[in-house]
Amino acid sequence: MKTIKNISAIILALAAMTTFYSCREDEPEYTPAGKLDTEQVYFPSSNSASIVLSSRENSFEVSIARIKTDAATTVPLTVTGANGLYNVPASVAFAQGASTAVITITYDPDAVGFDNFTELKLSIGGDSYTTGYGFPEYVFTVGIPAPWMSLGDCTFTEDFLTTFYGTGNDPYMVEIQENQLQPGLFRLVNPFGEAYPYNDPGDWDASRDWYLEVHAEDPTAVYINVQETGMIWTNGMFSVGSKAGNFMAGGQTLEEVKASGYTGTYENGVITFPLGTMLIAMAEYNSGSLYTANTNGAFKIVMPGVVLADYSIAIAYAGTYMNTNNEVAGVLVQISAVGGDVETIRLAVVAGTDVEATIEEIKSGNIDSVEAPAKTGTVLVPFTAAPAAGSYTIVAVAYGDDKGQAAADATFQYTP
């Protein structure tokens, strides 16, 4: 009973307080707000704070809403921040009975460019159209993101700096991206920044990202336009590229530079260029003139996940072998290194120094050659009977996966 009594006392006390409050004569009387007679136009909260555009389109839409819908009407709009890149209608038209409408904003993708995000502000033109129940302004960012997708880290071997400096051709890891609108167009991200093995802090411009774009849309005709690297040593910023890209900038076609042997190849996930077909310049050296690069033929981009087979071999001349009649029976060849993927080696000795022709002769079987196992050691290769004095060349072709993969050679002088 005590609990019930206490509850009753609380109820009576609250009733008394309510009565006392309601009887205060100085409390202002509540007056409801008048009904708004404007169009009550606003930007819905569902509009995104950031709009991502496509370089393949030229327009996008923005929704605008209103509360009063009994008549068709046109409401003025104002815009700030368009900077001539975006064409925004000066008004929005609502149909009778419609609570929403859209405006179409147009743009030129080439003028907007990539990664150039702009802040736009759209406003309902005048207080007589707005409402306290929605946003009278819509502020958002808009732009076209660069269409690059990261493929991961590639293995990059540069052969530009060797033109001017005694740097090594050390492979190192660099992020590589591919253009999703133009498959085969790659770019290395900051390849001559912190990742470059011979850079010290301060040797590159760290205020932005620097890219090395590589055109491999045609994998049989790869080229690199001459472009700045962001790396700055004692003679100004380095620029690099390929002879193919430079000649194309001068008006030649891709087929013309390909026919001249200036283009690289993209095969089995590896991009390479022929010896001496690349270029380098330093901004403050000889007025930025271009000089031949890839002088070691070492330039290489190995795509992420690609494991290169090792078909390398190394040979050396180890003397001539005489038979029991003291006649020349052959040449001793020292095989000093064999890659792990070499399955067998074929060797031949020819007069002269035409290595490339001899390699093809060995591969086609049009020349006598000796087969040797894929291991180091000394091999006897038959030599021309009673050879004349002069220059001779030993050519070795490493085989793997049922074809000749790599070659090595050694030249020697023979005196009877």
C-alpha positions as a LaTeX table, in Angstrom:
\begin{tabular}{lrrr}
\hline
Residue & $x$ (\AA) & $y$ (\AA) & $z$ (\AA) \\
\hline
Met1 & 0.00 & 0.00 & 0.00 \\
Lys2 & 2.91 & 2.32 & 0.71 \\
Thr3 & 4.14 & 2.05 & $-2.90$ \\
Ile4 & 0.70 & 2.81 & $-4.29$ \\
Lys5 & 0.40 & 5.80 & $-2.05$ \\
Asn6 & 3.73 & 7.14 & $-3.24$ \\
Ile7 & 2.74 & 6.78 & $-6.92$ \\
Ser8 & $-0.54$ & 8.58 & $-6.20$ \\
Ala9 & 1.37 & 11.40 & $-4.57$ \\
Ile10 & 3.61 & 11.78 & $-7.64$ \\
Ile11 & 0.62 & 11.87 & $-9.98$ \\
Leu12 & $-1.09$ & 14.53 & $-7.85$ \\
Ala13 & 2.10 & 16.60 & $-7.79$ \\
Leu14 & 2.49 & 16.46 & $-11.58$ \\
Ala15 & $-1.15$ & 17.41 & $-12.04$ \\
Ala16 & $-0.66$ & 20.41 & $-9.78$ \\
Met17 & 2.44 & 21.52 & $-11.73$ \\
Thr18 & 0.58 & 21.20 & $-15.02$ \\
Thr19 & $-2.29$ & 23.24 & $-13.70$ \\
Phe20 & 0.00 & 25.92 & $-12.36$ \\
Tyr21 & 1.93 & 26.15 & $-15.69$ \\
Ser22 & $-1.18$ & 26.38 & $-17.83$ \\
Cys23 & $-2.54$ & 29.18 & $-15.72$ \\
Arg24 & 0.42 & 31.53 & $-16.18$ \\
Glu25 & $-0.93$ & 34.69 & $-17.72$ \\
Asp26 & 2.47 & 35.95 & $-19.09$ \\
Glu27 & 3.06 & 32.95 & $-21.43$ \\
Pro28 & 2.79 & 34.04 & $-25.13$ \\
Glu29 & 0.06 & 32.43 & $-27.13$ \\
Tyr30 & 1.18 & 29.96 & $-29.89$ \\
Thr31 & 0.53 & 31.17 & $-33.43$ \\
Pro32 & 1.01 & 28.60 & $-36.27$ \\
Ala33 & 3.23 & 29.63 & $-39.22$ \\
Gly34 & 1.50 & 30.66 & $-42.38$ \\
Lys35 & 1.53 & 28.33 & $-45.36$ \\
Leu36 & 4.31 & 29.13 & $-47.87$ \\
Asp37 & 2.90 & 30.24 & $-51.19$ \\
Thr38 & 6.18 & 29.98 & $-53.16$ \\
Glu39 & 7.31 & 27.21 & $-55.51$ \\
Gln40 & 9.49 & 25.86 & $-52.64$ \\
Val41 & 12.25 & 24.54 & $-54.89$ \\
Tyr42 & 15.27 & 22.74 & $-53.43$ \\
Phe43 & 18.14 & 20.35 & $-54.20$ \\
Pro44 & 17.47 & 16.85 & $-52.82$ \\
Ser45 & 19.93 & 15.47 & $-50.27$ \\
Ser46 & 20.28 & 12.38 & $-52.48$ \\
Asn47 & 22.45 & 14.36 & $-54.93$ \\
Ser48 & 26.05 & 13.17 & $-54.66$ \\
Ala49 & 28.79 & 15.39 & $-53.25$ \\
Ser50 & 31.12 & 14.15 & $-56.02$ \\
Ile51 & 30.27 & 13.28 & $-59.63$ \\
Val52 & 32.67 & 11.12 & $-61.64$ \\
Leu53 & 32.40 & 11.69 & $-65.38$ \\
Ser54 & 33.47 & 9.63 & $-68.38$ \\
Ser55 & 35.68 & 10.79 & $-71.23$ \\
Arg56 & 33.29 & 8.89 & $-73.52$ \\
Glu57 & 30.29 & 11.01 & $-72.53$ \\
Asn58 & 29.59 & 14.74 & $-72.79$ \\
Ser59 & 26.80 & 15.41 & $-70.29$ \\
Phe60 & 25.37 & 14.54 & $-66.89$ \\
Glu61 & 22.13 & 15.29 & $-65.02$ \\
Val62 & 21.30 & 16.96 & $-61.71$ \\
Ser63 & 17.94 & 16.49 & $-59.95$ \\
Ile64 & 15.97 & 19.41 & $-58.51$ \\
Ala65 & 12.76 & 19.07 & $-56.46$ \\
Arg66 & 9.84 & 21.24 & $-55.34$ \\
Ile67 & 6.96 & 21.05 & $-52.89$ \\
Lys68 & 4.25 & 23.06 & $-54.65$ \\
Thr69 & 3.27 & 21.17 & $-57.81$ \\
Asp70 & $-0.09$ & 22.59 & $-58.91$ \\
Ala71 & 1.27 & 24.42 & $-61.96$ \\
Ala72 & 4.04 & 24.22 & $-64.50$ \\
Thr73 & 6.81 & 26.67 & $-63.82$ \\
Thr74 & 10.34 & 27.65 & $-64.74$ \\
Val75 & 12.77 & 28.54 & $-61.96$ \\
Pro76 & 16.04 & 30.46 & $-62.56$ \\
Leu77 & 19.40 & 28.99 & $-61.54$ \\
Thr78 & 22.82 & 30.49 & $-60.93$ \\
Val79 & 26.17 & 28.72 & $-61.10$ \\
Thr80 & 29.67 & 29.50 & $-59.87$ \\
Gly81 & 32.92 & 27.62 & $-60.48$ \\
Ala82 & 32.19 & 26.28 & $-63.96$ \\
Asn83 & 35.25 & 28.08 & $-65.38$ \\
Gly84 & 33.98 & 27.65 & $-68.91$ \\
Leu85 & 34.30 & 23.86 & $-68.68$ \\
Tyr86 & 30.67 & 23.09 & $-67.88$ \\
Asn87 & 27.55 & 24.46 & $-69.58$ \\
Val88 & 24.80 & 24.77 & $-66.94$ \\
Pro89 & 21.22 & 25.73 & $-67.97$ \\
Ala90 & 20.05 & 29.10 & $-66.68$ \\
Ser91 & 16.78 & 27.62 & $-65.41$ \\
Val92 & 14.91 & 24.42 & $-64.59$ \\
Ala93 & 11.43 & 23.66 & $-65.90$ \\
Phe94 & 8.84 & 21.75 & $-63.86$ \\
Ala95 & 5.85 & 20.17 & $-65.55$ \\
Gln96 & 2.41 & 20.58 & $-63.96$ \\
Gly97 & 2.02 & 18.07 & $-61.15$ \\
Ala98 & 5.72 & 17.14 & $-61.20$ \\
Ser99 & 7.64 & 17.32 & $-57.96$ \\
Thr100 & 11.05 & 16.74 & $-59.58$ \\
Ala101 & 12.90 & 17.83 & $-62.68$ \\
Val102 & 16.41 & 17.39 & $-64.04$ \\
Ile103 & 18.85 & 19.69 & $-65.76$ \\
Thr104 & 21.45 & 18.45 & $-68.22$ \\
Ile105 & 24.95 & 19.88 & $-67.82$ \\
Thr106 & 27.19 & 19.43 & $-70.86$ \\
Tyr107 & 31.00 & 19.37 & $-71.17$ \\
Asp108 & 33.80 & 18.73 & $-73.64$ \\
Pro109 & 35.94 & 15.81 & $-72.35$ \\
Asp110 & 39.04 & 17.10 & $-74.13$ \\
Ala111 & 38.67 & 20.52 & $-72.51$ \\
Val112 & 38.01 & 19.07 & $-69.05$ \\
Gly113 & 40.98 & 16.70 & $-69.22$ \\
Phe114 & 41.85 & 13.96 & $-66.76$ \\
Asp115 & 42.06 & 14.40 & $-62.97$ \\
Asn116 & 40.94 & 18.03 & $-63.23$ \\
Phe117 & 38.22 & 18.04 & $-60.57$ \\
Thr118 & 36.24 & 21.29 & $-60.23$ \\
Glu119 & 33.92 & 22.49 & $-57.47$ \\
Leu120 & 30.57 & 23.71 & $-58.80$ \\
Lys121 & 27.85 & 25.51 & $-56.86$ \\
Leu122 & 24.30 & 25.59 & $-58.21$ \\
Ser123 & 21.81 & 27.92 & $-56.54$ \\
Ile124 & 18.06 & 28.43 & $-56.79$ \\
Gly125 & 17.70 & 31.90 & $-58.29$ \\
Gly126 & 16.00 & 33.96 & $-55.61$ \\
Asp127 & 14.52 & 33.59 & $-52.12$ \\
Ser128 & 10.98 & 33.69 & $-53.49$ \\
Tyr129 & 11.52 & 30.19 & $-54.94$ \\
Thr130 & 13.24 & 28.49 & $-52.01$ \\
Thr131 & 11.96 & 26.64 & $-48.98$ \\
Gly132 & 13.11 & 26.05 & $-45.44$ \\
Tyr133 & 12.58 & 22.32 & $-45.94$ \\
Gly134 & 15.43 & 21.76 & $-48.44$ \\
Phe135 & 18.81 & 22.96 & $-49.70$ \\
Pro136 & 18.77 & 26.16 & $-51.79$ \\
Glu137 & 22.32 & 25.37 & $-53.00$ \\
Tyr138 & 24.09 & 22.29 & $-54.28$ \\
Val139 & 27.91 & 22.24 & $-53.98$ \\
Phe140 & 29.77 & 19.31 & $-55.52$ \\
Thr141 & 33.01 & 18.32 & $-57.23$ \\
Val142 & 33.01 & 17.01 & $-60.77$ \\
Gly143 & 35.69 & 15.71 & $-63.13$ \\
Ile144 & 37.03 & 12.87 & $-65.26$ \\
Pro145 & 39.41 & 10.49 & $-63.49$ \\
Ala146 & 42.41 & 9.29 & $-65.44$ \\
Pro147 & 41.55 & 5.88 & $-66.89$ \\
Trp148 & 44.62 & 4.13 & $-65.48$ \\
Met149 & 44.49 & 0.81 & $-63.63$ \\
Ser150 & 47.46 & $-0.41$ & $-61.64$ \\
Leu151 & 48.80 & $-3.80$ & $-62.73$ \\
Gly152 & 51.19 & $-4.03$ & $-59.78$ \\
Asp153 & 54.96 & $-3.72$ & $-59.74$ \\
Cys154 & 56.95 & $-4.54$ & $-62.86$ \\
Thr155 & 60.68 & $-5.20$ & $-63.04$ \\
Phe156 & 62.32 & $-2.29$ & $-64.82$ \\
Thr157 & 65.83 & $-2.17$ & $-66.25$ \\
Glu158 & 66.77 & 1.24 & $-67.64$ \\
Asp159 & 69.54 & 1.80 & $-70.16$ \\
Phe160 & 69.35 & 5.58 & $-70.62$ \\
Leu161 & 71.77 & 6.94 & $-68.01$ \\
Thr162 & 74.62 & 4.77 & $-69.29$ \\
Thr163 & 74.94 & 7.20 & $-72.20$ \\
Phe164 & 76.31 & 9.91 & $-69.89$ \\
Tyr165 & 77.18 & 8.15 & $-66.62$ \\
Gly166 & 78.77 & 4.90 & $-65.52$ \\
Thr167 & 75.60 & 3.62 & $-63.88$ \\
Gly168 & 74.75 & $-0.05$ & $-63.92$ \\
Asn169 & 71.70 & $-1.62$ & $-65.51$ \\
Asp170 & 70.24 & $-2.85$ & $-62.25$ \\
Pro171 & 66.67 & $-4.20$ & $-62.37$ \\
Tyr172 & 64.32 & $-2.60$ & $-59.85$ \\
Met173 & 60.61 & $-2.63$ & $-59.02$ \\
Val174 & 58.27 & 0.10 & $-60.27$ \\
Glu175 & 54.48 & 0.36 & $-60.36$ \\
Ile176 & 53.04 & $-0.02$ & $-63.86$ \\
Gln177 & 49.55 & 1.03 & $-64.98$ \\
Glu178 & 47.53 & 0.34 & $-68.11$ \\
Asn179 & 45.08 & 2.70 & $-69.79$ \\
Gln180 & 41.61 & 1.14 & $-69.73$ \\
Leu181 & 40.47 & 3.17 & $-72.74$ \\
Gln182 & 43.57 & 2.34 & $-74.77$ \\
Pro183 & 44.78 & $-1.20$ & $-73.98$ \\
Gly184 & 48.50 & $-1.57$ & $-74.52$ \\
Leu185 & 49.28 & 1.97 & $-73.40$ \\
Phe186 & 51.31 & 1.58 & $-70.22$ \\
Arg187 & 52.94 & 4.01 & $-67.84$ \\
Leu188 & 55.57 & 3.51 & $-65.15$ \\
Val189 & 54.95 & 5.52 & $-61.97$ \\
Asn190 & 57.95 & 7.57 & $-60.83$ \\
Pro191 & 60.54 & 5.23 & $-62.40$ \\
Phe192 & 63.26 & 7.85 & $-61.92$ \\
Gly193 & 62.26 & 8.90 & $-58.42$ \\
Glu194 & 63.05 & 7.26 & $-55.12$ \\
Ala195 & 63.01 & 3.77 & $-56.67$ \\
Tyr196 & 65.92 & 4.49 & $-59.02$ \\
Pro197 & 68.98 & 2.82 & $-57.43$ \\
Tyr198 & 71.40 & 5.67 & $-58.19$ \\
Asn199 & 69.28 & 8.54 & $-56.85$ \\
Asp200 & 69.90 & 10.38 & $-53.60$ \\
Pro201 & 67.26 & 12.46 & $-51.82$ \\
Gly202 & 66.80 & 15.70 & $-53.74$ \\
Asp203 & 67.72 & 14.18 & $-57.11$ \\
Trp204 & 64.11 & 14.21 & $-58.31$ \\
Asp205 & 61.07 & 16.46 & $-58.19$ \\
Ala206 & 58.86 & 15.00 & $-55.46$ \\
Ser207 & 56.12 & 17.63 & $-55.78$ \\
Arg208 & 54.12 & 15.47 & $-58.21$ \\
Asp209 & 54.05 & 12.07 & $-59.87$ \\
Trp210 & 56.14 & 11.58 & $-63.01$ \\
Tyr211 & 55.25 & 8.92 & $-65.56$ \\
Leu212 & 57.07 & 7.11 & $-68.34$ \\
Glu213 & 54.43 & 6.28 & $-70.96$ \\
Val214 & 55.10 & 3.30 & $-73.22$ \\
His215 & 53.03 & 2.70 & $-76.35$ \\
Ala216 & 52.63 & $-1.04$ & $-76.89$ \\
Glu217 & 49.20 & $-0.98$ & $-78.54$ \\
Asp218 & 50.92 & $-2.77$ & $-81.42$ \\
Pro219 & 53.14 & $-5.30$ & $-79.60$ \\
Thr220 & 55.34 & $-5.65$ & $-82.68$ \\
Ala221 & 56.00 & $-1.90$ & $-82.85$ \\
Val222 & 56.52 & $-0.42$ & $-79.38$ \\
Tyr223 & 57.59 & 3.20 & $-79.02$ \\
Ile224 & 58.15 & 5.80 & $-76.30$ \\
Asn225 & 57.65 & 9.50 & $-76.92$ \\
Val226 & 60.40 & 11.73 & $-75.57$ \\
Gln227 & 59.24 & 12.92 & $-72.14$ \\
Glu228 & 60.59 & 14.47 & $-68.96$ \\
Thr229 & 61.43 & 12.16 & $-66.08$ \\
Gly230 & 61.35 & 14.48 & $-63.06$ \\
Met231 & 64.95 & 13.45 & $-62.26$ \\
Ile232 & 67.38 & 16.36 & $-61.98$ \\
Trp233 & 71.13 & 15.92 & $-61.63$ \\
Thr234 & 73.90 & 18.45 & $-62.26$ \\
Asn235 & 72.89 & 19.20 & $-65.87$ \\
Gly236 & 69.17 & 19.74 & $-65.42$ \\
Met237 & 66.19 & 17.46 & $-65.84$ \\
Phe238 & 66.55 & 14.26 & $-67.84$ \\
Ser239 & 64.24 & 13.51 & $-70.75$ \\
Val240 & 64.06 & 10.04 & $-72.29$ \\
Gly241 & 62.28 & 8.30 & $-75.13$ \\
Ser242 & 62.82 & 6.18 & $-78.20$ \\
Lys243 & 64.01 & 7.09 & $-81.68$ \\
Ala244 & 60.72 & 5.76 & $-83.02$ \\
Gly245 & 58.72 & 8.14 & $-80.83$ \\
Asn246 & 60.96 & 11.07 & $-81.76$ \\
Phe247 & 60.71 & 10.40 & $-85.50$ \\
Met248 & 56.93 & 9.98 & $-85.24$ \\
Ala249 & 56.73 & 13.37 & $-83.51$ \\
Gly250 & 58.53 & 14.70 & $-86.59$ \\
Gly251 & 55.92 & 13.28 & $-88.96$ \\
Gln252 & 56.91 & 9.69 & $-89.71$ \\
Thr253 & 54.33 & 6.94 & $-89.40$ \\
Leu254 & 54.50 & 3.96 & $-87.07$ \\
Glu255 & 54.95 & 1.65 & $-90.05$ \\
Glu256 & 57.88 & 3.73 & $-91.31$ \\
Val257 & 59.78 & 3.68 & $-88.02$ \\
Lys258 & 58.99 & $-0.01$ & $-87.62$ \\
Ala259 & 60.43 & $-0.74$ & $-91.07$ \\
Ser260 & 63.57 & 1.18 & $-90.07$ \\
Gly261 & 64.08 & $-1.11$ & $-87.07$ \\
Tyr262 & 63.56 & 1.58 & $-84.44$ \\
Thr263 & 60.59 & 0.07 & $-82.58$ \\
Gly264 & 60.60 & $-2.35$ & $-79.67$ \\
Thr265 & 58.53 & $-5.45$ & $-79.00$ \\
Tyr266 & 56.11 & $-6.60$ & $-76.34$ \\
Glu267 & 56.29 & $-10.38$ & $-76.19$ \\
Asn268 & 55.46 & $-12.85$ & $-73.42$ \\
Gly269 & 54.99 & $-10.02$ & $-70.94$ \\
Val270 & 58.35 & $-8.38$ & $-71.69$ \\
Ile271 & 59.03 & $-5.06$ & $-73.46$ \\
Thr272 & 62.47 & $-4.62$ & $-75.03$ \\
Phe273 & 64.11 & $-2.36$ & $-77.62$ \\
Pro274 & 66.95 & $-3.01$ & $-80.06$ \\
Leu275 & 70.43 & $-1.81$ & $-79.22$ \\
Gly276 & 70.90 & 1.95 & $-79.65$ \\
Thr277 & 67.27 & 2.79 & $-80.50$ \\
Met278 & 66.52 & 4.95 & $-77.47$ \\
Leu279 & 67.29 & 8.58 & $-76.58$ \\
Ile280 & 68.28 & 10.71 & $-73.59$ \\
Ala281 & 68.79 & 14.42 & $-73.02$ \\
Met282 & 69.75 & 16.68 & $-70.13$ \\
Ala283 & 68.06 & 20.07 & $-70.13$ \\
Glu284 & 71.23 & 22.07 & $-69.45$ \\
Tyr285 & 73.65 & 20.02 & $-71.53$ \\
Asn286 & 74.20 & 21.11 & $-75.13$ \\
Ser287 & 70.83 & 22.89 & $-75.17$ \\
Gly288 & 68.96 & 19.71 & $-74.31$ \\
Ser289 & 70.13 & 17.81 & $-77.40$ \\
Leu290 & 69.13 & 14.15 & $-77.68$ \\
Tyr291 & 71.76 & 11.40 & $-77.56$ \\
Thr292 & 71.56 & 7.70 & $-78.37$ \\
Ala293 & 70.70 & 5.44 & $-75.44$ \\
Asn294 & 70.13 & 1.73 & $-74.76$ \\
Thr295 & 73.78 & 1.37 & $-75.64$ \\
Asn296 & 73.96 & $-1.94$ & $-73.79$ \\
Gly297 & 70.65 & $-3.19$ & $-75.13$ \\
Ala298 & 69.61 & $-3.69$ & $-71.52$ \\
Phe299 & 66.32 & $-1.74$ & $-71.47$ \\
Lys300 & 63.58 & $-4.07$ & $-70.31$ \\
Ile301 & 60.14 & $-3.97$ & $-68.69$ \\
Val302 & 58.99 & $-7.28$ & $-67.25$ \\
Met303 & 55.29 & $-7.25$ & $-66.41$ \\
Pro304 & 54.07 & $-8.20$ & $-62.92$ \\
Gly305 & 53.89 & $-11.95$ & $-62.40$ \\
Val306 & 56.08 & $-12.78$ & $-65.40$ \\
Val307 & 58.97 & $-15.09$ & $-64.56$ \\
Leu308 & 61.71 & $-14.95$ & $-67.16$ \\
Ala309 & 63.27 & $-18.18$ & $-68.32$ \\
Asp310 & 67.06 & $-18.19$ & $-68.09$ \\
Tyr311 & 68.52 & $-19.30$ & $-71.39$ \\
Ser312 & 71.81 & $-17.46$ & $-70.94$ \\
Ile313 & 75.14 & $-19.06$ & $-71.84$ \\
Ala314 & 78.75 & $-17.89$ & $-71.86$ \\
Ile315 & 81.62 & $-19.38$ & $-73.86$ \\
Ala316 & 85.32 & $-18.75$ & $-74.43$ \\
Tyr317 & 87.97 & $-19.97$ & $-76.86$ \\
Ala318 & 90.22 & $-22.49$ & $-75.10$ \\
Gly319 & 92.66 & $-23.38$ & $-77.90$ \\
Thr320 & 92.91 & $-25.79$ & $-80.80$ \\
Tyr321 & 93.04 & $-29.57$ & $-80.55$ \\
Met322 & 95.64 & $-31.48$ & $-82.57$ \\
Asn323 & 95.25 & $-35.14$ & $-83.55$ \\
Thr324 & 97.99 & $-37.77$ & $-83.45$ \\
Asn325 & 99.17 & $-36.71$ & $-86.90$ \\
Asn326 & 99.69 & $-33.21$ & $-85.51$ \\
Glu327 & 96.80 & $-31.97$ & $-87.60$ \\
Val328 & 94.16 & $-29.52$ & $-86.40$ \\
Ala329 & 91.19 & $-31.62$ & $-85.31$ \\
Gly330 & 89.01 & $-29.00$ & $-83.71$ \\
Val331 & 88.58 & $-26.07$ & $-81.39$ \\
Leu332 & 88.29 & $-26.36$ & $-77.65$ \\
Val333 & 85.39 & $-24.28$ & $-76.30$ \\
Gln334 & 84.95 & $-23.52$ & $-72.62$ \\
Ile335 & 81.29 & $-23.29$ & $-71.63$ \\
Ser336 & 81.55 & $-21.18$ & $-68.48$ \\
Ala337 & 77.89 & $-20.45$ & $-67.67$ \\
Val338 & 74.56 & $-22.09$ & $-68.47$ \\
Gly339 & 71.10 & $-20.74$ & $-67.57$ \\
Gly340 & 68.78 & $-22.97$ & $-65.60$ \\
Asp341 & 66.26 & $-23.30$ & $-68.45$ \\
Val342 & 68.76 & $-24.34$ & $-71.13$ \\
Glu343 & 68.09 & $-27.91$ & $-72.27$ \\
Thr344 & 70.90 & $-28.36$ & $-74.79$ \\
Ile345 & 73.56 & $-26.35$ & $-76.65$ \\
Arg346 & 74.68 & $-26.47$ & $-80.28$ \\
Leu347 & 78.06 & $-25.06$ & $-81.33$ \\
Ala348 & 79.80 & $-24.33$ & $-84.63$ \\
Val349 & 83.02 & $-22.64$ & $-85.78$ \\
Val350 & 83.01 & $-20.43$ & $-88.88$ \\
Ala351 & 85.49 & $-18.18$ & $-90.65$ \\
Gly352 & 84.83 & $-14.47$ & $-90.21$ \\
Thr353 & 82.65 & $-12.70$ & $-87.67$ \\
Asp354 & 79.10 & $-12.84$ & $-89.04$ \\
Val355 & 77.48 & $-14.03$ & $-85.82$ \\
Glu356 & 73.83 & $-13.39$ & $-86.71$ \\
Ala357 & 74.01 & $-15.35$ & $-89.95$ \\
Thr358 & 75.70 & $-18.25$ & $-88.17$ \\
Ile359 & 73.02 & $-18.33$ & $-85.48$ \\
Glu360 & 70.35 & $-18.69$ & $-88.15$ \\
Glu361 & 72.37 & $-21.38$ & $-89.94$ \\
Ile362 & 72.64 & $-23.40$ & $-86.73$ \\
Lys363 & 68.91 & $-23.04$ & $-86.02$ \\
Ser364 & 67.94 & $-24.08$ & $-89.54$ \\
Gly365 & 70.40 & $-27.00$ & $-89.58$ \\
Asn366 & 72.19 & $-25.66$ & $-92.67$ \\
Ile367 & 75.58 & $-25.85$ & $-91.00$ \\
Asp368 & 77.36 & $-28.65$ & $-89.18$ \\
Ser369 & 77.20 & $-28.14$ & $-85.44$ \\
Val370 & 77.99 & $-30.10$ & $-82.32$ \\
Glu371 & 75.40 & $-30.77$ & $-79.63$ \\
Ala372 & 76.60 & $-30.37$ & $-76.06$ \\
Pro373 & 74.82 & $-30.98$ & $-72.75$ \\
Ala374 & 73.50 & $-28.01$ & $-70.78$ \\
Lys375 & 76.39 & $-27.81$ & $-68.34$ \\
Thr376 & 79.71 & $-26.08$ & $-67.92$ \\
Gly377 & 82.86 & $-27.70$ & $-69.20$ \\
Thr378 & 85.07 & $-28.01$ & $-72.29$ \\
Val379 & 83.67 & $-29.11$ & $-75.64$ \\
Leu380 & 85.54 & $-30.09$ & $-78.79$ \\
Val381 & 84.03 & $-28.52$ & $-81.91$ \\
Pro382 & 85.28 & $-29.74$ & $-85.33$ \\
Phe383 & 87.39 & $-27.24$ & $-87.22$ \\
Thr384 & 88.02 & $-26.92$ & $-90.96$ \\
Ala385 & 90.76 & $-29.25$ & $-92.10$ \\
Ala386 & 94.00 & $-27.34$ & $-92.72$ \\
Pro387 & 92.38 & $-24.00$ & $-91.96$ \\
Ala388 & 93.90 & $-20.82$ & $-93.29$ \\
Ala389 & 95.18 & $-18.11$ & $-91.03$ \\
Gly390 & 92.64 & $-15.50$ & $-90.03$ \\
Ser391 & 89.69 & $-14.62$ & $-87.79$ \\
Tyr392 & 87.25 & $-17.31$ & $-86.75$ \\
Thr393 & 84.16 & $-17.24$ & $-84.60$ \\
Ile394 & 82.67 & $-19.82$ & $-82.26$ \\
Val395 & 78.89 & $-19.53$ & $-82.07$ \\
Ala396 & 76.78 & $-21.33$ & $-79.46$ \\
Val397 & 72.97 & $-21.47$ & $-79.45$ \\
Ala398 & 71.09 & $-22.38$ & $-76.29$ \\
Tyr399 & 67.94 & $-24.44$ & $-76.80$ \\
Gly400 & 64.88 & $-24.67$ & $-74.61$ \\
Asp401 & 61.22 & $-25.38$ & $-75.16$ \\
Asp402 & 62.12 & $-26.94$ & $-78.54$ \\
Lys403 & 63.70 & $-23.84$ & $-80.06$ \\
Gly404 & 66.83 & $-21.74$ & $-80.02$ \\
Gln405 & 66.43 & $-19.12$ & $-77.32$ \\
Ala406 & 69.76 & $-17.36$ & $-76.85$ \\
Ala407 & 73.25 & $-17.30$ & $-78.24$ \\
Ala408 & 76.84 & $-16.49$ & $-77.35$ \\
Asp409 & 79.98 & $-16.11$ & $-79.40$ \\
Ala410 & 83.74 & $-15.87$ & $-79.08$ \\
Thr411 & 86.20 & $-14.74$ & $-81.76$ \\
Phe412 & 89.78 & $-15.92$ & $-82.05$ \\
Gln413 & 92.73 & $-15.60$ & $-84.42$ \\
Tyr414 & 94.20 & $-18.79$ & $-85.92$ \\
Thr415 & 97.75 & $-19.02$ & $-87.12$ \\
Pro416 & 98.91 & $-22.37$ & $-88.67$ \\
\hline
\end{tabular}
